[in-house]
Amino acid sequence: MNGFSKLIVYGLAAAFIFQIGGCSVPAAPSDLIKPPSAEDKLPGSSFAEEVQGLLPDGARLLKQAKGKAGQDVSFGDVDGDGMDEALIVYEEGARNQRILKAALLKKNNEEWRIVWDTKGVGYGLSYTEIADVNRDGAPEVVLGWSLGDAGTGLDIYGWSEGTLKLKSKGEKTGHPDENGT
């Protein structure tokens, strides 16, 4: 076999090995990057347990109904200091008089503390996110509330003067469509 024939045989063998070996186009970086989980934020301890200790007796963390499955905490650098804060929503009080609340937690000296909170509206949480929704370069806190048959509510808060302040409040009336919007 001459050199050219050997090259073709070796090339075909390599192609065959790659084909049966499952080699494929590598995943895009956006497919590999996932938001930090609570466990990533506090290695070796339970974030949920630490947060629960900050809440009033009988309060419980809520998970959003739509969007990212099972998400009960959103992380992001709301105040621009280079460190992620945690956004939680919880309910407190008795069954007949339950109160929905959202809180922003900040880590200081390896301990989380509540730096802001607000009362929620409606019957439950439908959506939470920390994102730059108005594309001004600074992230906002987005809270979606379930208003039952009345529709949904959406509150958007931005960091200003050392705290979160309400920037926008909206409601969508009627029943959600098949996409949940």
Secondary structure as the mmCIF struct_conf table of DSSP 4:
data_model
#
loop_
_struct_conf.conf_type_id
_struct_conf.id
_struct_conf.beg_label_comp_id
_struct_conf.beg_label_asym_id
_struct_conf.beg_label_seq_id
_struct_conf.end_label_comp_id
_struct_conf.end_label_asym_id
_struct_conf.end_label_seq_id
HELX_RH_AL_P HELX_RH_AL_P1 GLY A 3 ILE A 20
TURN_TY1_P TURN_TY1_P1 GLY A 21 GLY A 22
HELX_LH_PP_P HELX_LH_PP_P1 VAL A 25 ALA A 28
HELX_RH_AL_P HELX_RH_AL_P2 PRO A 29 LEU A 32
HELX_LH_PP_P HELX_LH_PP_P2 PRO A 35 SER A 37
HELX_RH_AL_P HELX_RH_AL_P3 ALA A 38 LYS A 41
BEND BEND1 LEU A 42 LEU A 42
TURN_TY1_P TURN_TY1_P2 PRO A 43 GLY A 44
BEND BEND2 SER A 45 SER A 45
HELX_RH_AL_P HELX_RH_AL_P4 PHE A 47 LEU A 54
BEND BEND3 LEU A 55 LEU A 55
HELX_LH_PP_P HELX_LH_PP_P3 PRO A 56 PRO A 56
TURN_TY1_P TURN_TY1_P3 ASP A 57 GLY A 58
STRN STRN1 ARG A 60 LEU A 61
BEND BEND4 ALA A 65 LYS A 68
TURN_TY1_P TURN_TY1_P4 ALA A 69 GLY A 70
STRN STRN2 VAL A 73 GLY A 76
BEND BEND5 VAL A 78 MET A 83
STRN STRN3 GLU A 85 GLU A 92
BEND BEND6 GLY A 93 GLY A 93
BEND BEND7 ARG A 95 ARG A 95
TURN_TY1_P TURN_TY1_P5 ASN A 96 GLN A 97
STRN STRN4 ILE A 99 ASN A 108
TURN_TY1_P TURN_TY1_P6 ASN A 109 GLU A 110
STRN STRN5 GLU A 111 LYS A 119
BEND BEND8 GLY A 122 TYR A 123
STRN STRN6 GLY A 124 ALA A 131
TURN_TY1_P TURN_TY1_P7 VAL A 133 ASN A 134
BEND BEND9 ASP A 136 ALA A 138
STRN STRN7 GLU A 140 SER A 146
HELX_RH_3T_P HELX_RH_3T_P1 GLY A 148 ALA A 150
STRN STRN8 THR A 152 SER A 160
TURN_TY1_P TURN_TY1_P8 GLU A 161 GLY A 162
STRN STRN9 THR A 163 LYS A 172
BEND BEND10 GLY A 174 GLY A 174
TURN_TY1_P TURN_TY1_P9 GLU A 178 ASN A 179
#
